[in-house]
Amino acid sequence: MLELRIAGRDFGQPVLGEIFATIKRGDRICLLGPSGIGKTTLLNAIAGLDKMVPGDAVIGRDKLRVGYLFQEHRLLPWRTLNANLRLVGASEGEAENLLSQVGLSGYGQYLPDQLSLGMARRAALARCLAVKPDLLLLDEPFASLDPVMAGGLKTLIAGILDSQPDMAMICVTHDGADAEILANRLWYLDGRPARLQWDDVVGEPGLIDGLLGRLRGLDSAGS
């Protein structure tokens, strides 16, 4: 589906080192690592938003539809939710159906600024789904949400992935509990420059926190 052959990325100083990985249909990857290590940089490279990363460093992207849920919802504030979804190709009926899927039935004529942060994230997720993505990219989708809102959004995303088993996902997060709910595969990014220190399937439930503890311990020992 997608092959990463990223030689590196720097912003005056090295941020990403060599990143080699393969993403298959149905992969549900949670990408973890220390703050500021380059997780969003890697996600932007995969999405094709970083023009300093050559196109041939992400093989297969041109054949995929990609939905990207950014940390900010990035909905056009002067357009209704329905209009935001129609801009990416959804019909009026499809827009209403997608909003219903994310728990926003009846909100189609609302403007983004009339929503809570959690509702705006759901609307932005509906916009991602409107492109019928093969690959869903999520950049800290639960940040700044209270535990109830975050839990509801996790359950919603897990349900969407379960209903579309061929869809792949990469979710940037800091919380191993997110991986317990969403992931069947774990990436851990660390180092100077950052590389994937771990890339493997998720094992038995309850083992992720222990694995992350060991990986974070190695980081502390090397600093």
C-alpha positions as CSV (number, residue, x, y, z in Angstrom):
1,M,0.0,0.0,0.0
2,L,2.7,2.5,1.1
3,E,6.4,2.3,1.4
4,L,8.5,4.9,3.3
5,R,12.1,5.5,2.1
6,I,12.7,8.8,3.8
7,A,16.4,9.8,3.8
8,G,15.9,12.4,6.5
9,R,14.6,15.9,7.1
10,D,16.3,18.9,8.8
11,F,15.3,22.4,9.7
12,G,18.8,23.8,9.9
13,Q,19.6,20.9,12.1
14,P,18.7,17.2,11.7
15,V,15.2,16.3,12.9
16,L,14.4,13.0,11.1
17,G,17.0,10.4,10.2
18,E,16.4,7.6,7.8
19,I,12.8,6.2,8.0
20,F,12.1,2.9,6.3
21,A,8.7,1.2,6.8
22,T,5.8,-0.4,5.0
23,I,2.2,0.4,5.6
24,K,-0.4,-2.2,4.6
25,R,-4.2,-2.0,4.3
26,G,-5.8,-2.4,7.7
27,D,-2.7,-1.3,9.6
28,R,-3.8,0.8,12.6
29,I,-0.6,2.4,13.8
30,C,-0.1,4.6,16.8
31,L,3.0,6.7,16.6
32,L,4.5,7.6,19.9
33,G,7.7,9.3,21.1
34,P,9.0,12.2,23.2
35,S,7.5,15.7,22.7
36,G,9.2,17.6,19.8
37,I,10.9,14.5,18.4
38,G,9.4,14.9,14.9
39,K,6.2,12.9,15.0
40,T,4.2,15.6,13.2
41,T,7.1,16.2,10.8
42,L,6.9,12.5,9.8
43,L,3.1,12.6,9.4
44,N,3.4,15.7,7.2
45,A,6.1,13.9,5.1
46,I,3.8,10.9,4.7
47,A,0.9,13.1,3.7
48,G,3.0,14.9,1.1
49,L,2.7,18.3,2.8
50,D,6.5,18.7,3.3
51,K,7.8,19.6,-0.2
52,M,11.4,19.3,1.1
53,V,10.8,15.5,1.3
54,P,11.0,14.1,-2.3
55,G,7.8,12.5,-3.6
56,D,9.6,9.2,-4.3
57,A,10.4,8.9,-0.6
58,V,6.8,7.8,0.0
59,I,6.1,5.2,-2.6
60,G,2.4,4.5,-3.5
61,R,0.9,7.8,-2.0
62,D,-0.2,9.0,-5.5
63,K,-2.5,6.0,-5.7
64,L,-4.2,6.6,-2.3
65,R,-6.8,8.9,-1.0
66,V,-5.5,10.4,2.3
67,G,-7.6,12.0,5.0
68,Y,-5.7,14.2,7.5
69,L,-7.1,15.2,10.9
70,F,-4.8,18.0,12.0
71,Q,-4.4,19.2,15.6
72,E,-6.5,22.3,14.7
73,H,-9.7,21.4,13.0
74,R,-9.0,23.7,10.0
75,L,-12.7,24.0,9.1
76,L,-13.5,27.1,7.1
77,P,-15.1,29.3,9.8
78,W,-17.3,31.2,7.4
79,R,-18.9,28.1,6.0
80,T,-21.4,25.7,7.6
81,L,-20.4,22.2,8.4
82,N,-22.4,20.9,5.4
83,A,-20.6,23.4,3.1
84,N,-17.2,22.4,4.5
85,L,-17.9,18.8,3.6
86,R,-19.3,19.6,0.2
87,L,-16.0,21.4,-0.6
88,V,-14.2,18.1,-0.5
89,G,-16.7,16.3,-2.7
90,A,-19.6,15.2,-0.5
91,S,-23.1,15.7,-1.7
92,E,-25.7,17.3,0.5
93,G,-27.0,13.9,1.5
94,E,-23.6,12.4,2.0
95,A,-22.6,15.4,4.2
96,E,-25.6,14.9,6.5
97,N,-24.9,11.2,6.7
98,L,-21.3,11.7,7.6
99,L,-22.2,14.2,10.3
100,S,-24.6,11.7,11.7
101,Q,-21.8,9.0,11.7
102,V,-19.7,11.3,14.0
103,G,-22.6,12.2,16.3
104,L,-23.4,15.6,14.8
105,S,-26.8,14.9,13.2
106,G,-28.7,18.1,12.9
107,Y,-25.6,20.3,13.0
108,G,-25.1,20.7,9.3
109,Q,-26.1,24.4,9.2
110,Y,-23.9,25.3,12.2
111,L,-20.7,27.3,11.7
112,P,-17.5,25.8,13.2
113,D,-17.2,28.6,15.8
114,Q,-20.6,27.6,17.2
115,L,-19.2,24.2,18.2
116,S,-17.2,23.0,21.2
117,L,-13.6,21.8,20.5
118,G,-14.7,18.2,20.7
119,M,-17.6,18.7,18.3
120,A,-15.3,20.6,15.9
121,R,-12.9,17.7,15.9
122,R,-15.8,15.4,15.0
123,A,-16.8,17.6,12.2
124,A,-13.2,17.7,10.9
125,L,-13.2,13.9,11.1
126,A,-16.4,13.8,9.0
127,R,-14.6,15.9,6.4
128,C,-11.7,13.4,6.4
129,L,-14.1,10.6,5.8
130,A,-15.8,12.5,3.0
131,V,-12.8,11.9,0.8
132,K,-13.3,8.1,1.3
133,P,-9.7,7.7,2.5
134,D,-7.5,4.6,2.1
135,L,-5.2,6.2,4.8
136,L,-6.4,8.2,7.7
137,L,-3.8,10.4,9.4
138,L,-4.6,11.7,12.9
139,D,-2.3,14.2,14.6
140,E,-3.0,14.1,18.4
141,P,-6.7,14.0,17.9
142,F,-7.5,13.8,21.6
143,A,-5.3,16.7,22.8
144,S,-7.0,19.4,24.9
145,L,-10.2,17.3,25.2
146,D,-11.6,16.3,28.6
147,P,-11.5,12.6,29.4
148,V,-15.2,12.1,28.5
149,M,-14.9,13.8,25.1
150,A,-11.6,12.1,24.4
151,G,-13.0,8.7,25.3
152,G,-16.0,9.2,23.0
153,L,-13.8,10.2,20.1
154,K,-11.6,7.2,20.6
155,T,-14.6,4.9,20.6
156,L,-15.9,6.6,17.5
157,I,-12.7,6.3,15.6
158,A,-12.3,2.6,16.6
159,G,-15.8,1.9,15.3
160,I,-15.1,3.6,12.0
161,L,-11.9,1.5,11.6
162,D,-13.8,-1.7,12.5
163,S,-16.4,-0.9,9.9
164,Q,-13.8,-0.3,7.2
165,P,-11.2,-2.9,7.8
166,D,-9.2,-2.0,4.7
167,M,-8.6,1.5,5.8
168,A,-5.1,2.2,7.3
169,M,-4.5,4.7,10.1
170,I,-1.5,6.4,11.6
171,C,-2.3,8.3,14.8
172,V,0.2,10.5,16.6
173,T,-0.3,10.3,20.4
174,H,1.5,10.5,23.7
175,D,-0.7,8.1,25.5
176,G,-0.2,4.3,25.4
177,A,-3.9,3.9,26.4
178,D,-4.8,5.3,22.9
179,A,-2.8,2.5,21.4
180,E,-4.6,-0.1,23.5
181,I,-7.9,1.0,22.0
182,L,-6.9,1.9,18.4
183,A,-3.7,0.2,17.4
184,N,-2.7,-3.1,15.9
185,R,0.8,-1.9,15.4
186,L,3.1,0.5,17.3
187,W,5.8,2.9,16.1
188,Y,8.1,4.6,18.5
189,L,10.2,7.5,17.2
190,D,13.2,8.7,19.1
191,G,16.9,9.7,18.7
192,R,18.9,12.6,17.4
193,P,18.0,12.6,14.5
194,A,14.8,10.6,15.1
195,R,14.4,7.2,13.7
196,L,11.8,4.4,14.3
197,Q,13.2,2.6,17.4
198,W,10.2,0.3,17.4
199,D,7.9,-1.0,14.7
200,D,6.0,-4.1,15.5
201,V,2.5,-5.4,16.0
202,V,0.7,-4.7,19.2
203,G,0.9,-7.7,21.6
204,E,-1.5,-8.8,24.3
205,P,-3.6,-6.1,25.9
206,G,-1.8,-4.5,28.9
207,L,1.7,-4.9,27.5
208,I,2.0,-1.6,25.7
209,D,2.6,0.5,28.9
210,G,5.4,-1.8,29.9
211,L,7.0,-1.6,26.4
212,L,6.7,2.2,26.4
213,G,8.3,2.3,29.8
214,R,11.3,0.4,28.5
215,L,11.6,2.5,25.4
216,R,11.3,5.7,27.4
217,G,13.8,4.4,29.9
218,L,16.3,3.8,27.1
219,D,15.8,7.4,26.0
220,S,16.5,8.7,29.5
221,A,19.6,6.5,29.8
222,G,20.9,7.8,26.6
223,S,20.3,11.5,27.3
